[in-house]
Amino acid sequence: MKQVSLKIKNVSKVFKDFKGREVRAVDDISFEVNPGEFVTLLGPSGCGKTTTLRMIAGFEKPTSGMILINDVNVVEIPPWKRDTAMVFQSYGLFPHMNVAENIAYGLKMRKVPKEEIEKRVKAILKVVGLEGFEERPPSSLSGGQQQRVALARALVVEPSVLLFDEPLSNLDVLLREQMRVEIKRIQKEVGITAIYVTHDRTEALTLSDKIVLMKGGKIEQIGTPEEIYEKPVSKFAAEFMGKINFFPIDVVEFQPDKTVVKLKNAVYEIPSVPTKRSEKYVLGCRPEGLKLSKEGPVKGIITTIVYLGNFSEYYIQTDYGEVMVKVLPPFDKNLTEGREVFIEVIPEIAKIIPES
């Protein structure tokens, strides 16, 4: 499988709504995908991620900008000549064809010799773990198996870039978890350059080498899963990547590798320096970045305790609104709903985030 680069340069897409007004679905975005890299376009509905994917595939034409595959601008090249393949949300399998025929369809359209088709179909069935399923109709397969067939059909034509349009949204939770692992394994095994669209942060964190987080047609942040989760550049990025609590703070001092802040009467040295400067900042604390104690800057009442096996979530009403704290076993039996508690910050995993 060949490895190619993909570059999106100053791409915009403008539609007109039913009143004739311009709507910028994608607004001057730029990012790069390295050969063999798995990049996820992540964001809420309407942020422009699917439109971006469709422009890469050739189903939509950019209003402006360039899309380069191996440094060749493909904006004027039709979809069937772009050397990309799409794995759709709905699988799109032909019900009148068996598994092998579905996988071979793209090769037949490309007029690949019969012997070569049989060889490549057999090889890709092994990669996706469906050996022995060649003669089965799609209707006899589980959702996960159908998704593997759809993935095999896309991979077998050996595209330069593999595109995923929310492919796991129709599967149940356990199957989604299994398929995430399978997609990551297969993508690394074949080494193909891949773009994946989802609104599910867990999928993005699990699968990606790099995440492009989008908001309102623009790129909010680009980075590895670790960078975006641990070093969000905004409150939107912090909230979208997982549960987080915000506390207003006074910044005492910015230092090269840390920020000294004050939360009520408590002073913390936070090993976090914001990349964007602002007039005001908040302290962002994930549920695992807080702990319950006998004293601390934040006081509250436990309203709800949610037991989740290997940890519990404690919801605490405070002067800053509801705060959620993740508590690991052994659990203190005295900490019951209705009890007053104090919340302490674990500075090592707190974040300094611009207020706006």
Backbone torsions as a table, in degrees:
resi	resn	phi	psi	omega
1	MET	NA	128.6	-177.6
2	LYS	-77.2	149.7	178.1
3	GLN	-111.6	126.6	-178.5
4	VAL	-131.4	162.2	176.3
5	SER	-96.3	158.1	176.3
6	LEU	-134.1	131.4	179.3
7	LYS	-128.5	128.0	174.8
8	ILE	-106.8	117.0	-174.7
9	LYS	-120.9	111.4	174.1
10	ASN	50.4	46.3	-177.1
11	VAL	-86.2	131.7	174.2
12	SER	-130.6	151.4	173.5
13	LYS	-136.8	118.6	-178.5
14	VAL	-113.2	124.4	174.0
15	PHE	-107.1	169.2	170.9
16	LYS	-116.3	132.7	179.6
17	ASP	-79.5	-175.8	-174.6
18	PHE	-66.8	-14.4	176.6
19	LYS	-99.4	4.8	178.8
20	GLY	84.2	6.6	178.8
21	ARG	-83.7	145.7	-179.5
22	GLU	-75.3	135.8	176.2
23	VAL	-124.8	121.1	-179.0
24	ARG	-89.6	92.6	-179.4
25	ALA	-68.0	-37.1	175.1
26	VAL	-131.5	129.4	-168.5
27	ASP	-123.9	89.6	171.5
28	ASP	55.1	59.3	-178.9
29	ILE	-100.5	149.7	176.9
30	SER	-142.0	133.4	171.3
31	PHE	-161.9	163.9	-178.9
32	GLU	-125.0	146.6	176.0
33	VAL	-121.1	121.4	-178.9
34	ASN	-77.0	157.3	178.0
35	PRO	-54.5	129.1	178.4
36	GLY	78.1	5.9	-176.4
37	GLU	-87.8	147.9	176.3
38	PHE	-107.0	110.7	-176.5
39	VAL	-117.0	132.9	179.5
40	THR	-108.9	131.2	169.5
41	LEU	-91.4	114.2	-172.3
42	LEU	-120.9	141.8	175.6
43	GLY	165.6	172.5	-179.5
44	PRO	-73.3	170.1	176.8
45	SER	-57.7	137.2	178.0
46	GLY	84.1	7.7	-177.8
47	CYS	-84.4	-11.0	178.2
48	GLY	105.1	2.1	-175.0
49	LYS	-68.4	-43.4	-179.4
50	THR	-70.0	-37.9	176.1
51	THR	-61.1	-40.2	177.1
52	THR	-61.8	-45.0	179.0
53	LEU	-61.5	-42.4	-179.1
54	ARG	-66.5	-31.1	175.6
55	MET	-71.1	-37.2	176.2
56	ILE	-64.1	-40.2	-179.9
57	ALA	-72.2	-23.8	-178.1
58	GLY	99.4	4.4	179.0
59	PHE	-77.6	-22.4	173.8
60	GLU	-128.3	146.5	178.2
61	LYS	-103.5	130.7	179.0
62	PRO	-61.3	146.0	171.5
63	THR	-69.9	-34.0	176.2
64	SER	-156.5	162.3	178.0
65	GLY	102.4	177.8	-176.9
66	MET	-127.0	146.0	172.2
67	ILE	-122.2	113.0	-175.3
68	LEU	-112.1	123.3	172.2
69	ILE	-108.2	115.9	-172.9
70	ASN	52.6	44.9	177.0
71	ASP	66.3	13.8	174.8
72	VAL	-106.0	123.2	179.4
73	ASN	-72.3	117.2	-173.9
74	VAL	-103.5	10.2	-175.6
75	VAL	-56.6	-37.3	-178.4
76	GLU	-92.6	1.0	-178.8
77	ILE	-91.7	129.7	-178.8
78	PRO	-66.1	159.5	-174.6
79	PRO	-54.1	-42.6	-174.9
80	TRP	-71.9	-6.7	177.8
81	LYS	-112.4	6.4	-175.1
82	ARG	-86.8	-12.2	-178.3
83	ASP	63.5	40.5	171.9
84	THR	-118.8	161.7	175.5
85	ALA	-139.4	143.8	-175.2
86	MET	-114.8	135.5	169.9
87	VAL	-105.2	113.8	-172.4
88	PHE	-89.6	161.4	176.7
89	GLN	-62.0	-34.8	-173.8
90	SER	-94.6	9.6	-179.5
91	TYR	71.3	-52.0	177.6
92	GLY	67.5	31.9	-179.9
93	LEU	-80.7	148.9	178.1
94	PHE	-83.7	117.6	-175.0
95	PRO	-67.1	-23.5	-177.8
96	HIS	-88.2	-0.4	178.4
97	MET	-112.3	148.2	174.8
98	ASN	-79.7	-179.5	-175.6
99	VAL	-58.1	-49.6	-178.0
100	ALA	-62.0	-39.6	-179.2
101	GLU	-68.5	-38.7	176.0
102	ASN	-60.8	-46.5	-178.6
103	ILE	-65.2	-37.1	-175.3
104	ALA	-78.5	-11.0	-170.7
105	TYR	-56.0	-48.4	-178.7
106	GLY	-63.5	-35.0	178.4
107	LEU	-68.6	-38.5	178.1
108	LYS	-64.9	-39.5	178.1
109	MET	-64.3	-27.6	177.7
110	ARG	-88.8	4.4	177.6
111	LYS	57.9	40.5	174.4
112	VAL	-73.5	139.1	-180.0
113	PRO	-55.7	146.9	-174.8
114	LYS	-56.1	-43.9	-178.7
115	GLU	-62.4	-39.3	179.2
116	GLU	-69.0	-37.8	177.8
117	ILE	-60.7	-49.0	-178.9
118	GLU	-59.7	-40.1	-179.4
119	LYS	-65.3	-45.4	-176.4
120	ARG	-73.2	-36.2	177.2
121	VAL	-64.6	-43.0	178.9
122	LYS	-61.8	-42.0	-178.4
123	ALA	-66.8	-41.9	-176.2
124	ILE	-73.8	-30.1	175.3
125	LEU	-61.4	-36.2	178.1
126	LYS	-67.7	-41.5	-179.1
127	VAL	-61.5	-42.5	-176.8
128	VAL	-91.5	4.8	174.7
129	GLY	72.2	36.5	-179.6
130	LEU	-123.6	29.9	175.4
131	GLU	-61.9	136.3	-178.8
132	GLY	91.0	-2.2	-179.0
133	PHE	-102.0	7.0	-171.3
134	GLU	-53.4	-41.0	-172.2
135	GLU	-91.7	-2.0	-176.0
136	ARG	-79.2	143.5	173.6
137	PRO	-77.6	152.0	-179.6
138	PRO	-56.4	-31.6	-177.6
139	SER	-65.2	-19.1	-179.6
140	SER	-89.3	-2.1	-175.3
141	LEU	-99.0	154.6	172.8
142	SER	-73.6	169.0	178.4
143	GLY	-59.0	-41.8	179.0
144	GLY	-65.0	-38.8	178.2
145	GLN	-67.5	-39.9	176.8
146	GLN	-62.6	-38.2	178.2
147	GLN	-65.8	-34.5	176.8
148	ARG	-67.1	-37.3	176.7
149	VAL	-63.3	-43.9	178.2
150	ALA	-61.7	-40.0	177.7
151	LEU	-66.2	-42.3	178.7
152	ALA	-62.6	-41.0	-179.8
153	ARG	-62.5	-36.5	178.3
154	ALA	-73.1	-39.6	-176.5
155	LEU	-73.7	-31.8	-170.9
156	VAL	-65.7	-24.9	179.3
157	VAL	-82.1	-0.5	176.6
158	GLU	54.4	59.1	-179.4
159	PRO	-72.4	162.5	175.0
160	SER	-73.0	-38.2	-177.6
161	VAL	-133.6	131.2	178.2
162	LEU	-103.3	127.5	-176.2
163	LEU	-112.7	135.4	179.5
164	PHE	-119.5	122.1	178.0
165	ASP	-107.4	88.6	-179.0
166	GLU	42.3	58.3	-170.7
167	PRO	-72.2	-14.5	-174.6
168	LEU	-106.3	3.0	-172.6
169	SER	-67.7	-19.5	-179.8
170	ASN	-90.4	-1.1	-176.4
171	LEU	-97.0	155.9	176.6
172	ASP	-74.2	170.6	-170.0
173	VAL	-58.6	-49.2	-177.3
174	LEU	-64.6	-39.9	-179.9
175	LEU	-68.4	-36.1	176.7
176	ARG	-61.1	-43.0	179.8
177	GLU	-62.0	-42.5	179.5
178	GLN	-66.0	-43.3	-177.3
179	MET	-69.0	-31.2	175.8
180	ARG	-59.0	-45.7	179.4
181	VAL	-64.1	-41.6	-179.3
182	GLU	-64.9	-44.7	-179.8
183	ILE	-61.8	-42.8	179.5
184	LYS	-63.8	-43.2	179.8
185	ARG	-62.3	-46.9	-176.7
186	ILE	-66.1	-42.5	-179.2
187	GLN	-62.1	-41.6	178.6
188	LYS	-69.8	-35.7	-178.8
189	GLU	-65.5	-43.7	-178.7
190	VAL	-87.2	-18.3	174.3
191	GLY	74.1	24.6	-175.2
192	ILE	-84.7	149.9	173.1
193	THR	-73.6	129.6	-172.6
194	ALA	-135.3	140.2	173.4
195	ILE	-120.4	128.9	-172.7
196	TYR	-126.2	129.3	178.2
197	VAL	-107.0	131.7	177.0
198	THR	-159.7	158.6	169.4
199	HIS	-106.2	3.3	-175.9
200	ASP	-94.7	111.1	-176.8
201	ARG	-64.6	-31.0	179.8
202	THR	-65.1	-41.9	175.5
203	GLU	-59.7	-45.1	-178.7
204	ALA	-62.7	-43.9	-179.8
205	LEU	-66.4	-37.0	-176.7
206	THR	-72.7	-42.8	-168.1
207	LEU	-92.3	-30.9	-159.7
208	SER	-84.4	144.6	161.4
209	ASP	-83.3	-33.9	-179.0
210	LYS	-146.6	143.9	179.0
211	ILE	-116.9	134.2	171.4
212	VAL	-108.8	104.5	-177.8
213	LEU	-89.2	124.6	-174.8
214	MET	-115.6	151.5	178.3
215	LYS	-152.1	122.8	175.8
216	GLY	57.9	37.1	178.3
217	GLY	83.8	-4.8	-179.8
218	LYS	-115.2	164.8	176.0
219	ILE	-89.4	122.4	179.5
220	GLU	-84.4	-41.7	-177.9
221	GLN	-162.4	144.8	174.2
222	ILE	-124.5	134.5	177.6
223	GLY	176.5	178.0	174.3
224	THR	-69.0	162.1	175.8
225	PRO	-52.8	-40.9	-179.5
226	GLU	-64.3	-42.5	-178.2
227	GLU	-64.8	-43.6	-176.4
228	ILE	-72.7	-35.5	178.5
229	TYR	-72.7	-42.9	-172.8
230	GLU	-91.6	-22.2	-177.1
231	LYS	-133.1	59.4	179.8
232	PRO	-65.4	143.5	-177.7
233	VAL	-90.6	-8.3	-177.2
234	SER	-152.4	166.8	176.8
235	LYS	-64.0	-37.2	178.2
236	PHE	-60.1	-48.4	-179.3
237	ALA	-61.9	-42.0	-179.3
238	ALA	-63.2	-45.9	-177.8
239	GLU	-69.7	-38.1	-176.5
240	PHE	-69.4	-27.8	-176.9
241	MET	-87.1	1.8	176.7
242	GLY	149.5	171.7	-179.3
243	LYS	-62.0	135.8	-179.3
244	ILE	-153.3	148.5	177.1
245	ASN	-110.8	140.2	180.0
246	PHE	-115.3	137.4	177.4
247	PHE	-129.0	133.3	175.7
248	PRO	-68.9	139.7	-176.5
249	ILE	-137.3	163.7	167.9
250	ASP	-107.1	128.0	177.1
251	VAL	-83.0	120.3	179.0
252	VAL	-83.1	-43.6	-175.9
253	GLU	-164.0	137.9	169.1
254	PHE	-94.0	127.6	174.3
255	GLN	-117.9	165.2	-175.1
256	PRO	-55.2	-35.6	-175.2
257	ASP	-122.2	9.0	179.8
258	LYS	-162.8	166.5	177.1
259	THR	-126.7	128.4	177.5
260	VAL	-92.6	124.1	-176.3
261	VAL	-132.0	163.7	178.3
262	LYS	-125.4	124.7	175.2
263	LEU	-116.5	106.7	-170.1
264	LYS	55.5	-118.4	-178.7
265	ASN	-99.9	2.1	-178.3
266	ALA	-95.1	134.6	178.0
267	VAL	-108.7	129.9	-178.7
268	TYR	-125.9	144.5	169.8
269	GLU	-101.9	107.6	-175.2
270	ILE	-98.9	121.0	-179.9
271	PRO	-75.1	56.0	-176.8
272	SER	-147.3	128.4	177.4
273	VAL	-123.0	119.9	-176.7
274	PRO	-64.0	138.6	178.2
275	THR	-79.6	-25.4	177.0
276	LYS	-107.0	130.9	179.4
277	ARG	-88.9	146.5	-175.4
278	SER	-148.7	165.5	176.8
279	GLU	-73.5	-32.8	-179.7
280	LYS	-131.8	153.0	179.2
281	TYR	-132.6	158.6	172.8
282	VAL	-123.3	158.4	174.2
283	LEU	-95.3	118.1	179.7
284	GLY	-97.8	123.5	-177.9
285	CYS	-127.7	116.5	172.8
286	ARG	-65.1	159.0	179.2
287	PRO	-54.6	-31.4	178.3
288	GLU	-80.1	-6.7	-180.0
289	GLY	-95.9	11.5	176.8
290	LEU	-126.7	158.3	175.2
291	LYS	-143.3	151.6	176.9
292	LEU	-86.4	137.1	-177.6
293	SER	-148.6	178.7	-179.5
294	LYS	-82.0	-13.4	175.9
295	GLU	-151.5	159.3	-178.3
296	GLY	165.5	169.0	-174.7
297	PRO	-73.6	-18.0	-176.1
298	VAL	-118.1	124.2	179.4
299	LYS	-111.8	145.0	179.4
300	GLY	-163.7	-179.4	179.3
301	ILE	-116.5	130.3	177.3
302	ILE	-68.3	120.9	179.6
303	THR	-101.9	-35.5	-176.6
304	THR	-147.3	139.9	173.7
305	ILE	-122.3	124.2	-179.8
306	VAL	-112.3	114.0	-179.5
307	TYR	-85.5	125.0	-177.5
308	LEU	-125.0	26.6	175.0
309	GLY	87.9	-87.4	-176.9
310	ASN	-85.0	-1.0	170.9
311	PHE	-162.3	167.8	175.5
312	SER	-126.6	150.2	175.7
313	GLU	-104.7	122.8	178.1
314	TYR	-105.0	120.4	177.9
315	TYR	-99.6	124.2	-170.5
316	ILE	-127.2	126.4	178.0
317	GLN	-84.5	124.2	-176.9
318	THR	-131.5	179.6	174.8
319	ASP	-66.2	-16.8	-180.0
320	TYR	-100.5	16.5	-176.5
321	GLY	93.7	-166.7	-179.0
322	GLU	-77.5	130.3	179.0
323	VAL	-116.7	135.8	178.4
324	MET	-109.8	130.2	-179.0
325	VAL	-121.5	131.5	176.2
326	LYS	-89.9	124.7	-176.4
327	VAL	-119.4	128.1	178.9
328	LEU	-92.8	154.3	176.5
329	PRO	-68.6	158.1	2.8
330	PRO	-75.2	141.4	-176.7
331	PHE	-86.7	137.6	177.8
332	ASP	-77.2	113.3	-177.4
333	LYS	-66.0	-17.1	179.8
334	ASN	-79.2	-16.5	179.6
335	LEU	-86.0	87.2	-177.1
336	THR	-111.9	166.9	178.5
337	GLU	-61.3	134.6	-177.5
338	GLY	98.3	-12.6	-179.2
339	ARG	-80.1	146.3	173.9
340	GLU	-83.2	136.2	-179.8
341	VAL	-139.5	164.8	172.6
342	PHE	-113.4	149.3	-179.1
343	ILE	-116.6	129.4	179.0
344	GLU	-112.4	143.5	179.0
345	VAL	-88.8	137.1	170.9
346	ILE	-94.3	100.4	-169.3
347	PRO	-62.8	-28.9	-175.5
348	GLU	-60.8	-27.2	-177.4
349	ILE	-121.3	20.2	173.2
350	ALA	-89.2	164.0	-176.2
351	LYS	-132.9	143.5	174.2
352	ILE	-96.9	120.6	-172.6
353	ILE	-127.6	134.7	176.1
354	PRO	-58.7	140.2	179.9
355	GLU	-64.8	-34.2	-179.1
356	SER	-137.2	NA	NA
